[in-house]
């Protein structure tokens, strides 16, 4: 029996490939039966979390999460759906105006209800545009929001060619305001409640970033 595999939506576990379901985060197509979904899981198929190539993709729940308080440090970000004759995808636009030490960030996030405890990694198809290439995935769990709780982050580099990134779920580490935390609890992958993209200034890194950045994103999947 396959249990507790997939995504929790409105308190229920959706088992299997979830070729599509209607959520506030994205539109995907639901397999016709539970047996199909179970077969998909048994075969180790990836589960689609966000499919921005779907004509019904919905980004209405994505909101900005940027450093907009300090001067300097007022940055902006947004995510939009690009529709062209031959393709459709999401575009994450960011303009980062960090402080001299690199403090600053520009990002977007959406509430989710994901149980990824049975999966090993996140796979993302994307491409970067522009001179800046370093980004983060930002995750929170247990319904935690705001600066009062750590975020769980993983860094990646986006090239100017489409690539499929593979980010191990157990490599998401706790951070608070850009600084790694040594004693925070690990990510609870069974109760992920927020997911986002971020362009960062690099306050604790030797490499600093600023200015405009763009990511073109086709989809995000959970992989066994």
C-alpha positions in Angstrom: 0.0 0.0 0.0 1.3 3.4 -0.9 0.5 6.1 1.7 1.3 9.6 2.6 3.1 10.2 -0.8 2.5 13.4 -2.8 0.9 16.7 -1.9 -1.5 17.6 0.9 -4.3 19.8 -0.5 -7.1 21.0 1.8 -6.1 18.3 4.3 -6.0 15.4 1.9 -3.1 13.5 0.5 -3.0 13.4 -3.3 -1.1 10.3 -4.2 1.0 9.9 -7.3 2.0 11.8 -10.4 -0.6 14.6 -10.0 -0.4 15.2 -13.7 -2.9 17.9 -12.8 -4.9 19.3 -10.0 -6.4 22.8 -9.3 -4.6 24.6 -6.5 -4.1 28.2 -5.6 -0.5 27.9 -6.7 -0.8 26.3 -10.2 -3.1 24.4 -12.5 -2.1 20.8 -13.2 -4.2 17.8 -14.7 -5.6 15.2 -12.4 -5.2 11.5 -13.4 -8.5 9.8 -13.9 -8.3 7.3 -11.1 -6.4 6.5 -7.8 -5.0 3.4 -9.4 -3.3 5.5 -12.1 -1.8 7.7 -9.5 -0.6 4.8 -7.5 1.0 3.2 -10.6 2.7 6.5 -11.3 4.3 6.6 -7.9 5.3 2.9 -8.1 7.1 3.7 -11.3 9.0 6.6 -9.7 7.5 9.3 -11.8 8.2 12.9 -10.9 5.3 14.9 -9.3 4.6 18.3 -10.8 4.4 21.0 -8.1 4.1 24.0 -10.4 3.6 23.9 -14.2 3.9 27.3 -15.6 3.6 25.9 -19.2 0.0 24.9 -18.5 -2.5 27.2 -20.3 -4.5 27.4 -17.0 -1.5 28.2 -14.8 -2.5 30.5 -12.0 0.0 32.8 -10.2 -2.5 34.9 -8.3 -1.3 33.6 -4.9 2.4 34.6 -5.5 3.3 37.7 -3.6 6.5 39.8 -3.4 8.9 39.2 -0.5 11.6 41.8 -0.9 13.7 44.1 1.2 11.7 47.3 0.9 12.5 49.0 4.2 16.0 50.3 4.4 17.7 53.1 2.4 19.5 51.8 0.4 18.0 48.3 0.3 14.7 49.0 -1.4 14.4 46.2 -3.9 11.5 44.9 -6.1 10.4 41.6 -7.6 7.5 40.1 -9.4 6.5 37.0 -11.3 4.4 37.0 -14.4 3.2 34.5 -17.0 4.7 35.0 -20.5 2.4 33.7 -23.3 3.9 33.5 -26.8 2.7 31.7 -29.9 5.1 28.7 -29.4 5.5 28.6 -25.6 4.4 29.7 -22.2 6.3 30.0 -19.0 6.7 32.2 -15.8 9.2 35.0 -15.6 10.7 36.1 -12.3 11.9 39.7 -12.5 14.0 41.2 -9.7 15.7 44.6 -9.2 18.1 44.5 -6.3 19.4 47.7 -4.6 21.4 46.3 -1.6 23.3 48.1 1.1 27.1 48.5 0.7 27.7 45.3 2.6 25.4 43.3 0.3 22.4 43.2 2.6 19.3 43.1 0.5 17.0 40.7 -1.3 14.3 40.6 -3.9 11.9 37.6 -4.2 8.5 36.1 -4.6 6.7 33.4 -2.7 3.4 31.5 -2.5 1.6 29.6 0.2 1.6 25.8 -0.4 0.7 22.6 1.4 3.3 20.1 0.3 4.2 16.8 1.9 7.5 15.9 0.2 8.8 13.5 2.8 8.8 10.6 0.3 10.9 12.6 -2.3 14.6 13.1 -2.5 14.9 16.3 -4.6 13.3 19.2 -6.4 13.8 19.5 -10.1 13.4 22.8 -11.8 13.5 23.7 -15.5 14.7 27.3 -15.9 17.0 29.7 -17.6 18.7 32.9 -16.3 19.0 36.2 -18.3 21.3 39.0 -17.7 24.7 39.4 -15.9 23.6 38.1 -12.5 23.4 34.3 -12.1 23.0 33.4 -8.4 19.6 32.7 -6.9 17.9 30.8 -4.0 14.9 28.7 -3.4 13.3 29.7 -0.1 11.1 27.3 1.8 9.3 27.6 5.1 7.4 24.9 7.1 4.7 24.6 9.8 2.9 27.7 8.6 5.7 30.0 9.8 5.9 33.4 8.1 7.9 36.6 8.3 11.4 37.3 9.8 10.5 35.8 13.1 11.3 32.3 11.9 14.1 30.8 9.8 13.8 30.0 6.2 15.2 26.9 4.5 17.4 27.8 1.5 19.3 26.3 -1.3 21.5 28.3 -3.7 21.8 27.7 -7.4 23.4 29.2 -10.5 21.2 29.9 -13.5 22.9 29.8 -16.9 21.6 31.5 -20.1 20.6 28.2 -21.5 17.6 26.2 -20.2 18.7 23.6 -17.7 17.0 21.1 -15.3 18.4 21.7 -11.8 18.3 19.0 -9.2 18.2 20.3 -5.7 18.3 17.6 -2.9 15.6 18.3 -0.4 17.9 17.3 2.5 20.3 20.1 1.4 17.9 22.9 2.3 19.6 24.6 5.3 18.2 27.0 7.9 19.0 30.7 7.5 17.9 33.9 9.2 18.3 37.2 7.4 20.9 35.7 5.1 23.0 34.1 7.9 23.3 30.3 8.3 21.9 29.0 11.6 23.7 26.2 13.4 21.1 25.1 15.9 17.8 25.4 14.1 15.6 22.4 13.6 15.9 20.7 10.1 13.4 21.3 7.4 10.2 19.3 8.0 9.6 18.2 4.4 6.3 16.6 5.3 4.8 20.1 6.1 6.1 22.6 3.6 3.9 25.7 3.7 5.7 28.4 1.7 7.8 28.2 -1.5 9.7 31.0 -3.3 12.4 32.3 -5.5 14.9 34.9 -4.4 17.7 37.1 -5.9 20.1 38.0 -3.1 22.8 40.5 -2.4 25.3 38.2 -0.6 25.7 40.0 2.7 27.7 37.1 4.2 29.4 36.1 0.9 32.5 37.3 -0.8 30.6 37.6 -4.1 28.1 40.5 -4.0 25.2 41.1 -6.4 23.0 44.0 -7.4 20.9 45.4 -10.3 18.4 43.5 -12.5 18.0 39.7 -12.8 15.6 37.5 -14.6 14.6 33.8 -14.4 12.5 32.1 -17.0 10.8 29.1 -15.3 8.9 26.2 -17.0 8.1 24.0 -14.0 9.0 22.7 -10.6 8.8 18.9 -9.8 9.4 16.6 -6.9 11.6 13.6 -7.7 12.1 10.3 -6.0 
